[in-house]
Amino acid sequence: MTKKKTNKKTNKKNVSSRKQAENMSLKKIVYIMLTIFLGKLLGFIAFELISMNVVGMLEKSGLVVEYEQIFGLVYSPLPAYLFWTLIVTGAAGGFFLGLRWWQLVYVEHKHWRNRIK
């Protein structure tokens, strides 16, 4: 019988490429994209809640509320930088939240199915 010689460098490359493929599967990419969308949505909701409170306070005090259009997306009495700050912060928070949830659910298997017995 002949023994097969294996090249250690080739094996290391195969193992590392498999690990990279496991780390960035399509499921993980979709999962993180959806949590980024969730973060952006929560940032938008936060902006609208702040806008509603500001408009309510201005109307109670009898001041005129002036609305500005933010890049054709939103009419708001608040400045555009606040809108974009909340959206970008929500997206970044969604990215890191997605990474953390992926770790908890799919790597460490710490989800509700394991707690109910």
N, CA and C of each residue as an Amber inpcrd file, in Angstrom:
protein
   351
   0.8350000  -1.1790000   0.0000000   0.0000000   0.0000000   0.0000000
   0.8760000   1.2370000   0.0000000   0.4260000   2.2100000  -0.7210000
   1.1830000   3.4500000  -0.7720000   0.5080000   4.4890000   0.1020000
   1.3250000   5.2490000   0.7350000   0.8040000   6.3190000   1.5780000
   0.7020000   7.5920000   0.7460000  -0.3540000   8.2830000   0.9770000
  -0.5300000   9.5560000   0.2770000   0.1920000  10.6430000   1.0450000
   0.9600000  11.3880000   0.3200000   1.6090000  12.5240000   0.9480000
   0.6930000  13.7360000   0.8170000   0.5170000  14.4050000   1.9250000
  -0.3170000  15.6060000   1.8860000   0.5570000  16.8190000   2.1100000
   0.2590000  17.8070000   1.3670000   0.9820000  19.0550000   1.4820000
   0.3320000  19.8760000   2.5880000   1.0920000  20.2220000   3.6070000
   0.5430000  20.9520000   4.7500000   0.0400000  22.3370000   4.3480000
   0.7250000  22.9840000   3.4480000   0.3050000  24.3110000   3.0150000
  -1.0390000  24.2560000   2.2990000  -1.2260000  23.2670000   1.4780000
  -2.4920000  23.1140000   0.7590000  -3.6250000  22.8420000   1.7380000
  -3.3780000  21.9890000   2.7260000  -4.4030000  21.6960000   3.7230000
  -4.7720000  22.9450000   4.5180000  -3.7870000  23.7380000   4.8750000
  -4.0630000  24.9650000   5.6280000  -4.8900000  25.9360000   4.7940000
  -4.5790000  26.0240000   3.5030000  -5.3550000  26.9040000   2.6330000
  -6.7950000  26.4270000   2.5210000  -6.9780000  25.1200000   2.3820000
  -8.3260000  24.5730000   2.2720000  -9.1270000  24.8120000   3.5500000
  -8.4930000  24.6170000   4.6910000  -9.1710000  24.8180000   5.9640000
  -9.5280000  26.2830000   6.1490000  -8.5870000  27.1790000   5.8230000
  -8.8670000  28.6050000   6.0030000  -9.9370000  29.0890000   5.0260000
  -9.9400000  28.5660000   3.8060000 -10.9710000  28.9890000   2.8620000
 -12.3330000  28.4500000   3.2700000 -12.3870000  27.2520000   3.8620000
 -13.6500000  26.7170000   4.3530000 -14.1650000  27.5510000   5.5140000
 -13.2720000  27.9710000   6.4020000 -13.6820000  28.8080000   7.5360000
 -14.2140000  30.1440000   7.0450000 -13.5680000  30.7240000   6.0520000
 -14.0540000  31.9880000   5.5010000 -15.4150000  31.8060000   4.8610000
 -15.6140000  30.7010000   4.1660000 -16.9050000  30.4380000   3.5330000
 -17.9860000  30.2520000   4.5940000 -17.6500000  29.5940000   5.7020000
 -18.6140000  29.4120000   6.7750000 -18.9190000  30.7390000   7.4550000
 -17.9210000  31.5920000   7.5880000 -18.1140000  32.8720000   8.2620000
 -19.0100000  33.8120000   7.4650000 -18.9300000  33.7950000   6.1540000
 -19.7060000  34.7190000   5.3360000 -20.6730000  33.9600000   4.4270000
 -21.5200000  33.1510000   5.0080000 -22.5150000  32.4440000   4.2150000
 -23.6010000  33.4220000   3.7810000 -24.3690000  33.0160000   2.8050000
 -25.4560000  33.8550000   2.3180000 -26.4670000  34.1220000   3.4250000
 -26.7030000  33.1310000   4.2460000 -27.6450000  33.2770000   5.3590000
 -27.1720000  34.3710000   6.3210000 -25.8870000  34.3980000   6.6150000
 -25.3480000  35.4090000   7.5230000 -25.4230000  36.7950000   6.8900000
 -25.1460000  36.8910000   5.6090000 -25.2000000  38.1800000   4.9220000
 -26.6270000  38.7270000   4.9410000 -27.5990000  37.8700000   4.6340000
 -29.0030000  38.3020000   4.6500000 -29.4070000  38.6930000   6.0630000
 -28.9900000  37.9200000   7.0390000 -29.3100000  38.1950000   8.4440000
 -28.7970000  39.5690000   8.8600000 -27.5610000  39.8620000   8.5190000
 -26.9720000  41.1490000   8.8990000 -27.6050000  42.2890000   8.1100000
 -27.9110000  42.0700000   6.8460000 -28.5880000  43.1150000   6.0530000
 -29.9600000  43.4420000   6.6370000 -30.6780000  42.4300000   7.0930000
 -31.9880000  42.6730000   7.6890000 -31.8820000  43.4060000   9.0260000
 -30.8500000  43.1220000   9.8160000 -30.6950000  43.8690000  11.0650000
 -30.2490000  45.3070000  10.7930000 -29.4940000  45.5220000   9.7310000
 -29.1530000  46.8980000   9.3390000 -30.4220000  47.6390000   8.9370000
 -31.2990000  46.9840000   8.1660000 -32.5720000  47.5880000   7.7920000
 -33.4050000  47.8970000   9.0320000 -33.4230000  46.9810000   9.9900000
 -34.1440000  47.2110000  11.2410000 -33.5770000  48.4200000  11.9820000
 -32.2630000  48.5470000  12.0280000 -31.6280000  49.6900000  12.6930000
 -31.9690000  50.9990000  12.0100000 -31.9460000  51.0090000  10.6760000
 -32.3080000  52.2240000   9.9390000 -33.7730000  52.5870000  10.1770000
 -34.6280000  51.5840000  10.2040000 -36.0470000  51.8140000  10.4610000
 -36.2590000  52.3900000  11.8620000 -35.5620000  51.8540000  12.8510000
 -35.6740000  52.3830000  14.2100000 -35.1180000  53.8070000  14.3040000
 -34.0570000  54.0940000  13.5510000 -33.5250000  55.4600000  13.5120000
 -34.5250000  56.4340000  12.9120000 -35.2170000  56.0040000  11.8600000
 -36.2380000  56.8420000  11.2390000 -37.4100000  57.0680000  12.1890000
 -37.8270000  56.0200000  12.8830000 -38.9240000  56.1600000  13.8460000
 -38.5220000  57.1040000  14.9700000 -37.2880000  57.0070000  15.4470000
 -36.8080000  57.9170000  16.4910000 -36.8300000  59.3620000  15.9960000
 -36.4070000  59.5770000  14.7500000 -36.4210000  60.9230000  14.1880000
 -37.8460000  61.4730000  14.1280000 -38.7760000  60.6480000  13.6880000
 -40.1680000  61.1030000  13.5870000 -40.7700000  61.3790000  14.9620000
 -40.4400000  60.5800000  15.9610000 -40.9400000  60.8360000  17.3150000
 -40.3870000  62.1440000  17.8730000 -39.1120000  62.3930000  17.6230000
 -38.5110000  63.6610000  18.0520000 -39.1820000  64.8250000  17.3250000
 -39.4130000  64.6600000  16.0300000 -40.0860000  65.7090000  15.2460000
 -41.4790000  66.0020000  15.7900000 -42.2310000  64.9540000  16.1100000
 -43.5800000  65.1490000  16.6430000 -43.5510000  65.8950000  17.9700000
 -42.5970000  65.5700000  18.8250000 -42.4800000  66.2650000  20.1090000
 -42.0970000  67.7260000  19.9220000 -41.1750000  67.9950000  19.0090000
 -40.7540000  69.3800000  18.7570000 -41.9100000  70.1950000  18.1920000
 -42.6440000  69.6270000  17.2440000 -43.7850000  70.3310000  16.6540000
 -44.8480000  70.5960000  17.7220000 -45.0980000  69.6100000  18.5670000
 -46.0710000  69.7980000  19.6450000 -45.6690000  70.9020000  20.5940000
 -44.4040000  70.9560000  20.9650000 -43.9230000  72.0100000  21.8720000
 -44.0020000  73.3770000  21.2080000 -43.6360000  73.4610000  19.9240000
 -43.6880000  74.7450000  19.2240000 -45.1270000  75.2320000  19.0580000
 -46.0510000  74.3360000  18.7690000 -47.4510000  74.7330000  18.6020000
 -48.0750000  75.1590000  19.9270000 -47.7000000  74.5110000  21.0170000
 -48.2130000  74.8950000  22.3380000 -47.7530000  76.2880000  22.7290000
 -46.5240000  76.6100000  22.3520000 -46.0030000  77.9290000  22.7030000
 -46.4400000  79.0010000  21.7080000 -47.1700000  78.6180000  20.6690000
 -47.7110000  79.5810000  19.7200000 -46.7480000  80.0140000  18.6350000
 -45.6610000  79.3110000  18.4580000 -44.6840000  79.6610000  17.4260000
 -45.0610000  79.0130000  16.0950000 -44.5960000  79.6070000  15.0230000
 -44.8510000  79.0800000  13.6860000 -43.8340000  77.9700000  13.4050000
 -44.3290000  76.8540000  12.9110000 -43.4630000  75.7160000  12.5960000
 -43.1240000  75.7790000  11.1140000 -41.8380000  75.8520000  10.8100000
 -41.3840000  75.8650000   9.4140000 -40.7850000  74.5170000   9.0640000
 -41.2760000  73.9440000   8.0010000 -40.8000000  72.6310000   7.5690000
 -39.7960000  72.8010000   6.4380000 -38.7600000  71.9680000   6.4850000
 -37.7720000  71.9240000   5.4110000 -37.7770000  70.5190000   4.8160000
 -37.5100000  70.4550000   3.5240000 -37.4350000  69.1530000   2.8680000
 -36.0010000  68.6560000   2.9390000 -35.8450000  67.4160000   3.3580000
 -34.5110000  66.8230000   3.4870000 -34.2930000  65.8950000   2.3020000
 -33.5660000  66.3610000   1.2920000 -33.2170000  65.5990000   0.0820000
 -34.4310000  64.9200000  -0.5480000 -35.5450000  65.5740000  -0.5170000
 -36.7410000  65.0330000  -1.1430000 -37.3690000  63.8690000  -0.4160000
 -36.8760000  63.5600000   0.7650000 -37.3690000  62.4020000   1.4930000
 -38.4020000  62.7650000   2.5620000 -38.0710000  63.7450000   3.3730000
 -38.8610000  64.0180000   4.5680000 -39.0330000  65.5270000   4.7250000
 -40.2240000  65.9430000   5.1050000 -40.4390000  67.3250000   5.5200000
 -40.3580000  67.3630000   7.0290000 -39.4730000  68.2050000   7.5590000
 -39.2690000  68.2060000   8.9970000 -38.8420000  69.5950000   9.4840000
 -39.2120000  69.9370000  10.7270000 -38.7300000  71.1860000  11.3090000
 -37.3140000  71.0490000  11.8710000 -36.8060000  69.8460000  11.9120000
 -35.4680000  69.6010000  12.4600000 -34.4190000  69.6540000  11.3520000
 -33.1660000  69.9000000  11.7320000 -32.1090000  69.9780000  10.7100000
 -31.8040000  68.6140000  10.0800000 -31.2580000  68.6740000   8.8730000
 -30.9690000  67.4510000   8.1140000 -29.8930000  66.6040000   8.7740000
 -28.9340000  67.2310000   9.4430000 -27.8660000  66.4450000  10.0450000
 -28.3960000  65.5350000  11.1500000 -29.4550000  65.9380000  11.8250000
 -30.0460000  65.0710000  12.8400000 -30.6730000  63.8320000  12.1900000
 -31.3460000  64.0430000  11.0710000 -31.9400000  62.9220000  10.3320000
 -30.8710000  61.9210000   9.9260000 -29.8170000  62.4040000   9.2750000
 -28.7810000  61.4990000   8.7840000 -27.9790000  60.8780000   9.9240000
 -27.7940000  61.6020000  11.0130000 -27.0990000  61.0420000  12.1720000
 -27.8700000  59.8540000  12.7360000 -29.1830000  60.0110000  12.8790000
 -29.9850000  58.9150000  13.4170000 -30.0450000  57.7210000  12.4560000
 -30.1210000  57.9790000  11.1720000 -30.1700000  56.8870000  10.1970000
 -28.8470000  56.1240000  10.1630000 -27.7340000  56.8410000  10.1250000
 -26.4220000  56.1870000  10.0740000 -26.1280000  55.4670000  11.3870000
 -26.4820000  56.0830000  12.5000000 -26.2920000  55.4310000  13.7930000
 -27.1400000  54.1660000  13.8850000 -28.3610000  54.2380000  13.3790000
 -29.2170000  53.0520000  13.3570000 -28.6390000  51.9400000  12.4940000
 -28.0770000  52.3020000  11.3500000 -27.4740000  51.2950000  10.4630000
 -26.2500000  50.6580000  11.1220000 -25.4070000  51.4710000  11.7360000
 -24.2210000  50.9270000  12.4080000 -24.6280000  50.0580000  13.5940000
 -25.6020000  50.5210000  14.3560000 -26.0970000  49.7220000  15.4730000
 -26.7110000  48.4160000  14.9960000 -27.4340000  48.4590000  13.8790000
 -28.0200000  47.2470000  13.3080000 -26.9570000  46.2590000  12.8590000
 -25.8570000  46.7670000  12.3050000 -24.7650000  45.8860000  11.8860000
 -24.1760000  45.1450000  13.0780000 -23.8420000  45.8920000  14.1340000
 -23.2380000  45.2550000  15.3010000 -24.2400000  44.3730000  16.0440000
 -25.4980000  44.7650000  16.0550000 -26.5330000  43.9400000  16.6540000
 -26.6950000  42.6320000  15.8740000 -26.6370000  42.7120000  14.5540000
 -26.7260000  41.5160000  13.7280000 -25.5670000  40.5600000  13.9760000
 -24.3610000  41.1030000  14.1100000 -23.2070000  40.2540000  14.4080000
 -23.3710000  39.5710000  15.7570000 -23.8350000  40.3240000  16.7520000
 -24.0070000  39.7700000  18.0920000 -25.1090000  38.7110000  18.1200000
 -26.2420000  39.0090000  17.4900000 -27.3330000  38.0380000  17.4630000
 -26.9320000  36.7830000  16.6980000 -26.1720000  36.9440000  15.6200000
 -25.6960000  35.7840000  14.8740000 -24.8440000  34.9040000  15.7880000
 -23.9740000  35.5380000  16.5420000 -23.1080000  34.8020000  17.4650000
 -23.9490000  34.0500000  18.4970000 -24.9370000  34.7240000  19.0710000
 -25.7590000  34.0870000  20.0990000 -26.6320000  32.9690000  19.5410000
 -27.2810000  33.2050000  18.4300000 -28.2680000  32.2550000  17.9220000
 -27.6260000  31.0880000  17.1760000 -26.7010000  31.3690000  16.2680000
 -26.1940000  30.3290000  15.3950000 -24.8600000  29.7170000  15.8230000
 -24.0860000  30.4240000  16.6100000 -22.7960000  29.8810000  17.0290000
 -22.8970000  29.2940000  18.4400000 -23.4080000  30.0920000  19.3900000
 -23.4950000  29.6300000  20.7800000 -24.7950000  28.8830000  21.0720000
 -25.7580000  28.9470000  20.1680000 -27.0600000  28.2820000  20.3060000
 -27.7660000  28.6690000  21.6030000 -27.7310000  29.9540000  21.9450000
 -28.4220000  30.4530000  23.1230000 -29.7060000  31.1390000  22.6910000
 -30.7090000  30.3550000  22.3650000 -31.9870000  30.9350000  22.0010000
 -33.0880000  30.1900000  22.7250000 -34.3030000  30.6130000  22.5390000
 -35.4350000  30.1530000  23.3400000 -35.6830000  28.6490000  23.2450000
 -35.3530000  28.0260000  22.1410000 -35.6150000  26.5810000  22.0120000
 -34.7810000  25.7640000  22.9850000 -33.6100000  26.2520000  23.3280000
 -32.7490000  25.5240000  24.2540000 -33.1440000  25.7770000  25.7100000
 -33.9150000  26.7950000  25.9830000 -34.2900000  27.1260000  27.3670000
 -35.5590000  26.4390000  27.8080000 -36.4270000  26.0720000  26.8790000
 -37.6960000  25.4360000  27.2190000 -37.5120000  23.9190000  27.2070000
 -37.7930000  23.3050000  28.3450000 -37.6620000  21.8290000  28.4260000
 -38.7180000  21.2680000  29.3110000
